[in-house]
Amino acid sequence: MKQHALRTAMTLYQGGTLNLDTAARRAGVSPDRLRRAVDRLGTGAPSPTAETERTPVHAD
């Protein structure tokens, strides 16, 4: 279960949904461990200056 939480946190961090500290806390690991895991995958961290356009989501 912890590995699933780590992968989910990594995905949310890389996508810019969560910052490093929040993602690490949700995964139950230190921010350093989460950063190392992201670095090992080679996909990198989100750009701190990246702007994301919000898309409204409507329930059917």
NURO-92738 format. One record per residue: chain; x, y, z of N, C-alpha, C in turn; residue number from 1; residue in one letter. Coordinates in Angstrom, 2 decimals, always signed. Layout:
// residues N
<rec><cadena>A</cadena><n_east>X</n_east><n_north>Y</n_north><n_up>Z</n_up><ca_east>X</ca_east><ca_north>Y</ca_north><ca_up>Z</ca_up><c_east>X</c_east><c_north>Y</c_north><c_up>Z</c_up><num>NUM</num><residuo>A</residuo></rec>
...
// end
This chain:
// residues 60
<rec><cadena>A</cadena><n_east>+0.82</n_east><n_north>-1.20</n_north><n_up>+0.00</n_up><ca_east>+0.00</ca_east><ca_north>+0.00</ca_north><ca_up>+0.00</ca_up><c_east>+0.87</c_east><c_north>+1.26</c_north><c_up>+0.00</c_up><num>1</num><residuo>M</residuo></rec>
<rec><cadena>A</cadena><n_east>+1.98</n_east><n_north>+1.22</n_north><n_up>+0.70</n_up><ca_east>+2.82</ca_east><ca_north>+2.40</ca_north><ca_up>+0.77</ca_up><c_east>+3.40</c_east><c_north>+2.74</c_north><c_up>-0.60</c_up><num>2</num><residuo>K</residuo></rec>
<rec><cadena>A</cadena><n_east>+3.73</n_east><n_north>+1.72</n_north><n_up>-1.40</n_up><ca_east>+4.27</ca_east><ca_north>+1.97</ca_north><ca_up>-2.73</ca_up><c_east>+3.22</c_east><c_north>+2.66</c_north><c_up>-3.61</c_up><num>3</num><residuo>Q</residuo></rec>
<rec><cadena>A</cadena><n_east>+1.97</n_east><n_north>+2.25</n_north><n_up>-3.49</n_up><ca_east>+0.90</ca_east><ca_north>+2.89</ca_north><ca_up>-4.25</ca_up><c_east>+0.77</c_east><c_north>+4.36</c_north><c_up>-3.83</c_up><num>4</num><residuo>H</residuo></rec>
<rec><cadena>A</cadena><n_east>+0.84</n_east><n_north>+4.62</n_north><n_up>-2.54</n_up><ca_east>+0.74</ca_east><ca_north>+6.00</ca_north><ca_up>-2.05</ca_up><c_east>+1.91</c_east><c_north>+6.83</c_north><c_up>-2.56</c_up><num>5</num><residuo>A</residuo></rec>
<rec><cadena>A</cadena><n_east>+3.09</n_east><n_north>+6.23</n_north><n_up>-2.62</n_up><ca_east>+4.26</ca_east><ca_north>+6.95</ca_north><ca_up>-3.12</ca_up><c_east>+4.10</c_east><c_north>+7.28</c_north><c_up>-4.61</c_up><num>6</num><residuo>L</residuo></rec>
<rec><cadena>A</cadena><n_east>+3.65</n_east><n_north>+6.32</n_north><n_up>-5.39</n_up><ca_east>+3.45</ca_east><ca_north>+6.57</ca_north><ca_up>-6.82</ca_up><c_east>+2.38</c_east><c_north>+7.64</c_north><c_up>-7.06</c_up><num>7</num><residuo>R</residuo></rec>
<rec><cadena>A</cadena><n_east>+1.31</n_east><n_north>+7.57</n_north><n_up>-6.29</n_up><ca_east>+0.25</ca_east><ca_north>+8.57</ca_north><ca_up>-6.43</ca_up><c_east>+0.78</c_east><c_north>+9.95</c_north><c_up>-6.08</c_up><num>8</num><residuo>T</residuo></rec>
<rec><cadena>A</cadena><n_east>+1.51</n_east><n_north>+10.04</n_north><n_up>-4.98</n_up><ca_east>+2.08</ca_east><ca_north>+11.33</ca_north><ca_up>-4.56</ca_up><c_east>+3.05</c_east><c_north>+11.87</c_north><c_up>-5.60</c_up><num>9</num><residuo>A</residuo></rec>
<rec><cadena>A</cadena><n_east>+3.85</n_east><n_north>+10.98</n_north><n_up>-6.19</n_up><ca_east>+4.79</ca_east><ca_north>+11.41</ca_north><ca_up>-7.22</ca_up><c_east>+4.03</c_east><c_north>+11.98</c_north><c_up>-8.43</c_up><num>10</num><residuo>M</residuo></rec>
<rec><cadena>A</cadena><n_east>+2.98</n_east><n_north>+11.30</n_north><n_up>-8.81</n_up><ca_east>+2.18</ca_east><ca_north>+11.76</ca_north><ca_up>-9.96</ca_up><c_east>+1.56</c_east><c_north>+13.12</c_north><c_up>-9.69</c_up><num>11</num><residuo>T</residuo></rec>
<rec><cadena>A</cadena><n_east>+1.00</n_east><n_north>+13.27</n_north><n_up>-8.50</n_up><ca_east>+0.37</ca_east><ca_north>+14.55</ca_north><ca_up>-8.15</ca_up><c_east>+1.41</c_east><c_north>+15.67</c_north><c_up>-8.03</c_up><num>12</num><residuo>L</residuo></rec>
<rec><cadena>A</cadena><n_east>+2.58</n_east><n_north>+15.34</n_north><n_up>-7.52</n_up><ca_east>+3.65</ca_east><ca_north>+16.34</ca_north><ca_up>-7.42</ca_up><c_east>+4.15</c_east><c_north>+16.73</c_north><c_up>-8.81</c_up><num>13</num><residuo>Y</residuo></rec>
<rec><cadena>A</cadena><n_east>+4.39</n_east><n_north>+15.75</n_north><n_up>-9.65</n_up><ca_east>+4.90</ca_east><ca_north>+16.02</ca_north><ca_up>-10.99</ca_up><c_east>+3.89</c_east><c_north>+16.80</c_north><c_up>-11.83</c_up><num>14</num><residuo>Q</residuo></rec>
<rec><cadena>A</cadena><n_east>+2.63</n_east><n_north>+16.56</n_north><n_up>-11.60</n_up><ca_east>+1.59</ca_east><ca_north>+17.28</ca_north><ca_up>-12.33</ca_up><c_east>+1.32</c_east><c_north>+18.67</c_north><c_up>-11.80</c_up><num>15</num><residuo>G</residuo></rec>
<rec><cadena>A</cadena><n_east>+1.94</n_east><n_north>+19.00</n_north><n_up>-10.67</n_up><ca_east>+1.76</ca_east><ca_north>+20.32</ca_north><ca_up>-10.09</ca_up><c_east>+0.52</c_east><c_north>+20.45</c_north><c_up>-9.21</c_up><num>16</num><residuo>G</residuo></rec>
<rec><cadena>A</cadena><n_east>-0.16</n_east><n_north>+19.33</n_north><n_up>-8.95</n_up><ca_east>-1.34</ca_east><ca_north>+19.37</ca_north><ca_up>-8.10</ca_up><c_east>-0.97</c_east><c_north>+19.58</c_north><c_up>-6.64</c_up><num>17</num><residuo>T</residuo></rec>
<rec><cadena>A</cadena><n_east>+0.12</n_east><n_north>+18.94</n_north><n_up>-6.20</n_up><ca_east>+0.60</ca_east><ca_north>+19.07</ca_north><ca_up>-4.82</ca_up><c_east>+2.02</c_east><c_north>+19.58</c_north><c_up>-4.82</c_up><num>18</num><residuo>L</residuo></rec>
<rec><cadena>A</cadena><n_east>+2.38</n_east><n_north>+20.32</n_north><n_up>-3.78</n_up><ca_east>+3.78</ca_east><ca_north>+20.71</ca_north><ca_up>-3.64</ca_up><c_east>+4.55</c_east><c_north>+19.55</c_north><c_up>-3.02</c_up><num>19</num><residuo>N</residuo></rec>
<rec><cadena>A</cadena><n_east>+5.85</n_east><n_north>+19.65</n_north><n_up>-2.96</n_up><ca_east>+6.70</ca_east><ca_north>+18.56</ca_north><ca_up>-2.49</ca_up><c_east>+6.36</c_east><c_north>+18.12</c_north><c_up>-1.07</c_up><num>20</num><residuo>L</residuo></rec>
<rec><cadena>A</cadena><n_east>+6.22</n_east><n_north>+19.07</n_north><n_up>-0.17</n_up><ca_east>+5.96</ca_east><ca_north>+18.73</ca_north><ca_up>+1.23</ca_up><c_east>+4.62</c_east><c_north>+18.03</c_north><c_up>+1.41</c_up><num>21</num><residuo>D</residuo></rec>
<rec><cadena>A</cadena><n_east>+3.59</n_east><n_north>+18.52</n_north><n_up>+0.75</n_up><ca_east>+2.27</ca_east><ca_north>+17.92</ca_north><ca_up>+0.87</ca_up><c_east>+2.24</c_east><c_north>+16.53</c_north><c_up>+0.26</c_up><num>22</num><residuo>T</residuo></rec>
<rec><cadena>A</cadena><n_east>+2.85</n_east><n_north>+16.37</n_north><n_up>-0.90</n_up><ca_east>+2.89</ca_east><ca_north>+15.06</ca_north><ca_up>-1.55</ca_up><c_east>+3.64</c_east><c_north>+14.06</c_north><c_up>-0.68</c_up><num>23</num><residuo>A</residuo></rec>
<rec><cadena>A</cadena><n_east>+4.76</n_east><n_north>+14.46</n_north><n_up>-0.12</n_up><ca_east>+5.54</ca_east><ca_north>+13.57</ca_north><ca_up>+0.73</ca_up><c_east>+4.76</c_east><c_north>+13.18</c_north><c_up>+1.98</c_up><num>24</num><residuo>A</residuo></rec>
<rec><cadena>A</cadena><n_east>+4.09</n_east><n_north>+14.13</n_north><n_up>+2.57</n_up><ca_east>+3.29</ca_east><ca_north>+13.84</ca_north><ca_up>+3.77</ca_up><c_east>+2.20</c_east><c_north>+12.84</c_north><c_up>+3.47</c_up><num>25</num><residuo>R</residuo></rec>
<rec><cadena>A</cadena><n_east>+1.52</n_east><n_north>+13.02</n_north><n_up>+2.33</n_up><ca_east>+0.45</ca_east><ca_north>+12.09</ca_north><ca_up>+1.96</ca_up><c_east>+0.98</c_east><c_north>+10.69</c_north><c_up>+1.66</c_up><num>26</num><residuo>R</residuo></rec>
<rec><cadena>A</cadena><n_east>+2.22</n_east><n_north>+10.61</n_north><n_up>+1.17</n_up><ca_east>+2.82</ca_east><ca_north>+9.31</ca_north><ca_up>+0.87</ca_up><c_east>+3.44</c_east><c_north>+8.67</c_north><c_up>+2.11</c_up><num>27</num><residuo>A</residuo></rec>
<rec><cadena>A</cadena><n_east>+3.60</n_east><n_north>+9.46</n_north><n_up>+3.16</n_up><ca_east>+4.20</ca_east><ca_north>+8.93</ca_north><ca_up>+4.39</ca_up><c_east>+5.70</c_east><c_north>+8.81</c_north><c_up>+4.31</c_up><num>28</num><residuo>G</residuo></rec>
<rec><cadena>A</cadena><n_east>+6.33</n_east><n_north>+9.66</n_north><n_up>+3.49</n_up><ca_east>+7.78</ca_east><ca_north>+9.65</ca_north><ca_up>+3.34</ca_up><c_east>+8.30</c_east><c_north>+11.08</c_north><c_up>+3.52</c_up><num>29</num><residuo>V</residuo></rec>
<rec><cadena>A</cadena><n_east>+9.63</n_east><n_north>+11.19</n_north><n_up>+3.63</n_up><ca_east>+10.22</ca_east><ca_north>+12.52</ca_north><ca_up>+3.76</ca_up><c_east>+10.23</c_east><c_north>+13.20</c_north><c_up>+2.39</c_up><num>30</num><residuo>S</residuo></rec>
<rec><cadena>A</cadena><n_east>+10.25</n_east><n_north>+14.52</n_north><n_up>+2.38</n_up><ca_east>+10.36</ca_east><ca_north>+15.23</ca_north><ca_up>+1.10</ca_up><c_east>+11.61</c_east><c_north>+14.82</c_north><c_up>+0.32</c_up><num>31</num><residuo>P</residuo></rec>
<rec><cadena>A</cadena><n_east>+12.71</n_east><n_north>+14.56</n_north><n_up>+1.02</n_up><ca_east>+13.94</ca_east><ca_north>+14.13</ca_north><ca_up>+0.34</ca_up><c_east>+13.74</c_east><c_north>+12.79</c_north><c_up>-0.37</c_up><num>32</num><residuo>D</residuo></rec>
<rec><cadena>A</cadena><n_east>+13.05</n_east><n_north>+11.87</n_north><n_up>+0.28</n_up><ca_east>+12.82</ca_east><ca_north>+10.57</ca_north><ca_up>-0.34</ca_up><c_east>+11.93</c_east><c_north>+10.71</c_north><c_up>-1.57</c_up><num>33</num><residuo>R</residuo></rec>
<rec><cadena>A</cadena><n_east>+10.90</n_east><n_north>+11.52</n_north><n_up>-1.48</n_up><ca_east>+10.03</ca_east><ca_north>+11.73</ca_north><ca_up>-2.63</ca_up><c_east>+10.81</c_east><c_north>+12.37</c_north><c_up>-3.78</c_up><num>34</num><residuo>L</residuo></rec>
<rec><cadena>A</cadena><n_east>+11.63</n_east><n_north>+13.35</n_north><n_up>-3.47</n_up><ca_east>+12.44</ca_east><ca_north>+14.02</ca_north><ca_up>-4.51</ca_up><c_east>+13.38</c_east><c_north>+13.02</c_north><c_up>-5.17</c_up><num>35</num><residuo>R</residuo></rec>
<rec><cadena>A</cadena><n_east>+14.03</n_east><n_north>+12.16</n_north><n_up>-4.39</n_up><ca_east>+14.93</ca_east><ca_north>+11.15</ca_north><ca_up>-4.96</ca_up><c_east>+14.18</c_east><c_north>+10.19</c_north><c_up>-5.87</c_up><num>36</num><residuo>R</residuo></rec>
<rec><cadena>A</cadena><n_east>+12.98</n_east><n_north>+9.80</n_north><n_up>-5.46</n_up><ca_east>+12.17</ca_east><ca_north>+8.89</ca_north><ca_up>-6.28</ca_up><c_east>+11.81</c_east><c_north>+9.54</c_north><c_up>-7.61</c_up><num>37</num><residuo>A</residuo></rec>
<rec><cadena>A</cadena><n_east>+11.45</n_east><n_north>+10.81</n_north><n_up>-7.58</n_up><ca_east>+11.12</ca_east><ca_north>+11.53</ca_north><ca_up>-8.80</ca_up><c_east>+12.36</c_east><c_north>+11.65</c_north><c_up>-9.69</c_up><num>38</num><residuo>V</residuo></rec>
<rec><cadena>A</cadena><n_east>+13.49</n_east><n_north>+11.95</n_north><n_up>-9.07</n_up><ca_east>+14.74</ca_east><ca_north>+12.09</ca_north><ca_up>-9.83</ca_up><c_east>+15.14</c_east><c_north>+10.77</c_north><c_up>-10.48</c_up><num>39</num><residuo>D</residuo></rec>
<rec><cadena>A</cadena><n_east>+14.92</n_east><n_north>+9.65</n_north><n_up>-9.79</n_up><ca_east>+15.27</ca_east><ca_north>+8.34</ca_north><ca_up>-10.35</ca_up><c_east>+14.47</c_east><c_north>+8.03</c_north><c_up>-11.60</c_up><num>40</num><residuo>R</residuo></rec>
<rec><cadena>A</cadena><n_east>+13.23</n_east><n_north>+8.48</n_north><n_up>-11.63</n_up><ca_east>+12.40</ca_east><ca_north>+8.23</ca_north><ca_up>-12.80</ca_up><c_east>+12.80</c_east><c_north>+9.11</c_north><c_up>-13.98</c_up><num>41</num><residuo>L</residuo></rec>
<rec><cadena>A</cadena><n_east>+13.47</n_east><n_north>+10.21</n_north><n_up>-13.69</n_up><ca_east>+13.95</ca_east><ca_north>+11.08</ca_north><ca_up>-14.75</ca_up><c_east>+12.88</c_east><c_north>+11.96</c_north><c_up>-15.38</c_up><num>42</num><residuo>G</residuo></rec>
<rec><cadena>A</cadena><n_east>+11.72</n_east><n_north>+12.02</n_north><n_up>-14.76</n_up><ca_east>+10.65</ca_east><ca_north>+12.84</ca_north><ca_up>-15.31</ca_up><c_east>+10.68</c_east><c_north>+14.25</c_north><c_up>-14.77</c_up><num>43</num><residuo>T</residuo></rec>
<rec><cadena>A</cadena><n_east>+11.41</n_east><n_north>+14.46</n_north><n_up>-13.70</n_up><ca_east>+11.59</ca_east><ca_north>+15.81</ca_north><ca_up>-13.17</ca_up><c_east>+10.42</c_east><c_north>+16.32</c_north><c_up>-12.35</c_up><num>44</num><residuo>G</residuo></rec>
<rec><cadena>A</cadena><n_east>+10.69</n_east><n_north>+17.44</n_north><n_up>-11.75</n_up><ca_east>+9.69</ca_east><ca_north>+18.11</ca_north><ca_up>-10.92</ca_up><c_east>+8.99</c_east><c_north>+19.18</c_north><c_up>-11.74</c_up><num>45</num><residuo>A</residuo></rec>
<rec><cadena>A</cadena><n_east>+7.82</n_east><n_north>+19.59</n_north><n_up>-11.29</n_up><ca_east>+7.12</ca_east><ca_north>+20.65</ca_north><ca_up>-12.03</ca_up><c_east>+7.89</c_east><c_north>+21.96</c_north><c_up>-11.96</c_up><num>46</num><residuo>P</residuo></rec>
<rec><cadena>A</cadena><n_east>+7.76</n_east><n_north>+22.75</n_north><n_up>-12.99</n_up><ca_east>+8.39</ca_east><ca_north>+24.06</ca_north><ca_up>-13.02</ca_up><c_east>+7.64</c_east><c_north>+24.98</c_north><c_up>-12.07</c_up><num>47</num><residuo>S</residuo></rec>
<rec><cadena>A</cadena><n_east>+8.35</n_east><n_north>+25.69</n_north><n_up>-11.19</n_up><ca_east>+7.66</ca_east><ca_north>+26.56</ca_north><ca_up>-10.24</ca_up><c_east>+6.98</c_east><c_north>+27.74</c_north><c_up>-10.90</c_up><num>48</num><residuo>P</residuo></rec>
<rec><cadena>A</cadena><n_east>+7.35</n_east><n_north>+28.04</n_north><n_up>-12.14</n_up><ca_east>+6.74</ca_east><ca_north>+29.17</ca_north><ca_up>-12.83</ca_up><c_east>+5.70</c_east><c_north>+28.73</c_north><c_up>-13.85</c_up><num>49</num><residuo>T</residuo></rec>
<rec><cadena>A</cadena><n_east>+5.46</n_east><n_north>+27.43</n_north><n_up>-13.94</n_up><ca_east>+4.50</ca_east><ca_north>+26.94</ca_north><ca_up>-14.92</ca_up><c_east>+3.09</c_east><c_north>+27.39</c_north><c_up>-14.57</c_up><num>50</num><residuo>A</residuo></rec>
<rec><cadena>A</cadena><n_east>+2.41</n_east><n_north>+27.91</n_north><n_up>-15.53</n_up><ca_east>+1.02</ca_east><ca_north>+28.32</ca_north><ca_up>-15.36</ca_up><c_east>+0.14</c_east><c_north>+27.23</c_north><c_up>-15.94</c_up><num>51</num><residuo>E</residuo></rec>
<rec><cadena>A</cadena><n_east>-0.85</n_east><n_north>+26.83</n_north><n_up>-15.20</n_up><ca_east>-1.77</ca_east><ca_north>+25.83</ca_north><ca_up>-15.71</ca_up><c_east>-3.14</c_east><c_north>+26.46</c_north><c_up>-15.87</c_up><num>52</num><residuo>T</residuo></rec>
<rec><cadena>A</cadena><n_east>-3.76</n_east><n_north>+26.16</n_north><n_up>-16.97</n_up><ca_east>-5.08</ca_east><ca_north>+26.68</ca_north><ca_up>-17.22</ca_up><c_east>-6.11</c_east><c_north>+25.77</c_north><c_up>-16.55</c_up><num>53</num><residuo>E</residuo></rec>
<rec><cadena>A</cadena><n_east>-6.99</n_east><n_north>+26.32</n_north><n_up>-15.79</n_up><ca_east>-8.01</ca_east><ca_north>+25.53</ca_north><ca_up>-15.11</ca_up><c_east>-9.15</c_east><c_north>+25.26</c_north><c_up>-16.06</c_up><num>54</num><residuo>R</residuo></rec>
<rec><cadena>A</cadena><n_east>-9.56</n_east><n_north>+24.02</n_north><n_up>-16.07</n_up><ca_east>-10.69</ca_east><ca_north>+23.61</ca_north><ca_up>-16.89</ca_up><c_east>-11.88</c_east><c_north>+23.35</c_north><c_up>-15.98</c_up><num>55</num><residuo>T</residuo></rec>
<rec><cadena>A</cadena><n_east>-12.99</n_east><n_north>+24.01</n_north><n_up>-16.20</n_up><ca_east>-14.15</ca_east><ca_north>+23.75</ca_north><ca_up>-15.34</ca_up><c_east>-14.68</c_east><c_north>+22.33</c_north><c_up>-15.55</c_up><num>56</num><residuo>P</residuo></rec>
<rec><cadena>A</cadena><n_east>-15.05</n_east><n_north>+21.71</n_north><n_up>-14.45</n_up><ca_east>-15.57</ca_east><ca_north>+20.36</ca_north><ca_up>-14.51</ca_up><c_east>-17.02</c_east><c_north>+20.41</c_north><c_up>-14.03</c_up><num>57</num><residuo>V</residuo></rec>
<rec><cadena>A</cadena><n_east>-17.90</n_east><n_north>+19.85</n_north><n_up>-14.81</n_up><ca_east>-19.32</ca_east><ca_north>+19.88</ca_north><ca_up>-14.49</ca_up><c_east>-19.83</c_east><c_north>+18.46</c_north><c_up>-14.30</c_up><num>58</num><residuo>H</residuo></rec>
<rec><cadena>A</cadena><n_east>-20.66</n_east><n_north>+18.28</n_north><n_up>-13.31</n_up><ca_east>-21.27</ca_east><ca_north>+16.96</ca_north><ca_up>-13.09</ca_up><c_east>-22.40</c_east><c_north>+16.75</c_north><c_up>-14.10</c_up><num>59</num><residuo>A</residuo></rec>
<rec><cadena>A</cadena><n_east>-22.55</n_east><n_north>+15.53</n_north><n_up>-14.51</n_up><ca_east>-23.64</ca_east><ca_north>+15.20</ca_north><ca_up>-15.45</ca_up><c_east>-24.93</c_east><c_north>+14.99</c_north><c_up>-14.72</c_up><num>60</num><residuo>D</residuo></rec>
// end
